[in-house]
Amino acid sequence: MNTLPRAITAQVLTDLTTYQSLRQRWSELMRSPRKLDLSGAHHLLYLALLGKDWRRGFARITNRRKLDNGAFYGWGLFRAMVGLHRASCEAELLAPFDGLVTPAMLQHIRQLVPAQNKYSYRPDQFSVGSFPFAAYTLPAPVQPTMNTGQNTNA
């Protein structure tokens, strides 16, 4: 899944004022000198909170020499994903949002954005506008079991 349905984003951003405040805060950050302090993980988190395809914010590495020298494994996309999922980075990740994004919201996003192992991929798997993995994975719905009243262990 590349974008999240509104029903899912509504579970994270529970009301319109939170959504508008988040958009306004991000706009302020992008117009301030603090934008230089933001990492790829901050951009990933913001786009994920809005349910957008966050992968498109990362340009693939095409310079052959850089790829030959191992730049693929230091790609900002992989570093941002690690930063999003690393518990020790939580305070730093939430700080620019000034309390608009809570640890619970971050945890919800972490469940939706799959952690990827950079060593599972090769540079040639990333073509222009194409990624070998989905931006989001939704948890499988729990299937209710019917209790027929019969004891199967008898």
PALOMI-907754 format. One line per 3 residues: number of its first residue (from 0); for each residue x, y, z of C-alpha. Coordinates in pm, 1 decimal, padded with zeros to 6 digits. Layout:
# residues N
NUM) X,Y,Z; ...
This chain:
# residues 154
0) 00000.0,00000.0,00000.0; 00146.9,00333.9,-00104.5; -00093.6,00577.6,00064.5
3) -00315.6,00539.5,00367.0; -00694.5,00560.0,00349.4; -00856.9,00841.7,00546.8
6) -01001.1,00590.1,00792.1; -00646.7,00495.9,00897.7; -00509.9,00851.8,00912.8
9) -00816.0,00946.5,01120.1; -00697.8,00698.0,01381.7; -00374.4,00896.9,01414.2
12) -00494.0,01253.4,01354.8; -00821.9,01227.7,01541.3; -00969.5,01568.8,01458.9
15) -00946.2,01842.5,01200.0; -00776.3,02090.5,01433.3; -00489.2,01848.4,01497.1
18) -00448.3,01800.3,01122.8; -00451.7,02175.4,01055.7; -00214.8,02248.6,01344.4
21) 00028.8,01986.3,01217.5; 00021.1,02129.8,00865.0; 00069.9,02482.1,00999.8
24) 00359.3,02374.6,01225.6; 00532.4,02198.3,00936.1; 00489.6,02504.4,00716.9
27) 00646.0,02720.6,00989.2; 00937.0,02478.2,01020.0; 00997.4,02481.0,00644.9
30) 01012.6,02862.6,00644.4; 01242.5,02891.3,00946.1; 01617.0,02832.1,00986.5
33) 01523.6,02521.2,01190.1; 01450.7,02340.7,00862.4; 01823.1,02272.1,00840.3
36) 01800.5,02072.4,01164.6; 01533.5,01836.7,01028.4; 01639.1,01492.1,00915.9
39) 01490.1,01254.5,00664.8; 01316.7,01079.4,00954.2; 01127.7,01401.9,01035.0
42) 01011.3,01431.3,00675.1; 00915.6,01063.1,00669.1; 00715.9,01101.2,00991.6
45) 00530.6,01409.2,00867.3; 00434.6,01247.1,00536.1; 00333.4,00924.5,00711.2
48) 00111.3,01118.2,00953.0; -00068.4,01261.9,00650.0; -00089.0,00917.8,00486.5
51) 00114.1,01016.9,00182.3; 00369.1,00804.9,-00003.7; 00679.6,00906.8,00193.4
54) 00915.6,00705.3,-00029.8; 00881.4,00960.7,-00308.7; 01069.2,01213.0,-00094.0
57) 01391.9,01018.7,-00140.2; 01573.0,01043.0,-00473.3; 01749.3,00725.0,-00571.6
60) 02124.8,00723.4,-00608.7; 02220.7,00699.5,-00976.4; 02589.4,00795.4,-00974.2
63) 02769.1,00473.1,-01068.1; 03089.1,00566.6,-00883.7; 02899.4,00636.1,-00561.2
66) 02712.4,00308.7,-00594.8; 03036.2,00120.0,-00656.5; 03179.4,00271.7,-00337.9
69) 02885.3,00163.7,-00119.2; 02672.1,00479.1,-00106.9; 02355.3,00274.1,-00155.0
72) 02376.6,00137.1,00199.3; 02409.6,00489.0,00344.3; 02112.0,00619.4,00142.6
75) 01897.2,00866.9,00334.4; 01588.6,00651.6,00281.1; 01733.7,00369.2,00488.5
78) 01873.4,00606.5,00753.5; 01532.6,00775.8,00785.5; 01358.1,00442.5,00834.8
81) 01605.6,00345.2,01105.2; 01555.8,00684.0,01273.0; 01179.3,00641.0,01268.2
84) 01191.0,00296.9,01430.3; 01474.5,00354.8,01679.5; 01331.2,00409.8,02028.1
87) 01640.0,00605.5,02138.3; 01563.3,00870.8,01872.7; 01204.0,00928.8,01985.8
90) 01255.6,01255.1,02176.8; 01466.3,01403.6,01896.3; 01211.6,01292.4,01637.5
93) 00915.2,01447.9,01820.9; 01086.4,01771.1,01934.3; 01026.1,01985.9,01622.2
96) 00652.5,01917.3,01637.4; 00621.8,02092.9,01976.6; 00382.1,01841.1,02129.9
99) 00151.1,01809.4,01828.3; 00282.7,01459.8,01760.3; 00262.9,01236.5,02065.3
102) 00457.1,00918.1,02141.9; 00132.1,00723.2,02087.0; 00094.6,00872.6,01738.0
105) 00456.9,00785.8,01660.9; 00401.4,00428.8,01779.5; 00097.9,00397.9,01552.3
108) 00302.8,00519.7,01254.0; 00583.7,00278.2,01340.7; 00335.4,-00007.1,01313.1
111) 00222.7,00111.3,00969.2; 00563.9,00190.1,00817.7; 00756.2,-00135.5,00778.6
114) 01120.6,-00141.4,00883.7; 01331.4,-00251.2,00588.4; 01669.3,-00422.4,00591.6
117) 01889.4,-00230.3,00349.0; 02096.8,-00540.1,00283.3; 01790.9,-00716.2,00138.8
120) 01791.6,-00487.2,-00166.7; 02014.8,-00400.5,-00459.0; 02039.9,-00057.6,-00624.7
123) 01897.3,-00192.5,-00950.8; 01570.4,-00278.4,-00774.9; 01498.1,00094.5,-00734.2
126) 01401.4,00231.5,-01074.1; 01261.1,00579.6,-01131.9; 00938.0,00610.3,-00932.2
129) 00943.0,00243.2,-00834.9; 01026.5,00078.9,-00502.7; 01054.8,-00292.4,-00423.6
132) 00853.5,-00252.3,-00102.5; 00526.4,-00087.5,-00001.6; 00520.1,00238.6,00193.5
135) 00271.8,00099.0,00445.5; 00160.3,-00236.4,00574.2; -00174.2,-00262.1,00745.2
138) -00213.4,-00506.3,01030.3; -00418.2,-00808.6,00936.0; -00773.0,-00790.2,01070.0
141) -00847.4,-01030.9,01350.1; -01089.5,-01296.9,01236.9; -01354.3,-01368.7,01498.9
144) -01389.2,-01731.5,01591.0; -01727.7,-01879.3,01645.5; -01785.8,-02066.7,01965.2
147) -02017.9,-02353.2,01882.4; -02040.8,-02458.2,02244.1; -01882.7,-02793.2,02172.3
150) -01571.4,-02893.0,02360.4; -01318.1,-03029.0,02113.0; -01086.5,-03160.7,02385.5
153) -01331.0,-03424.7,02514.5
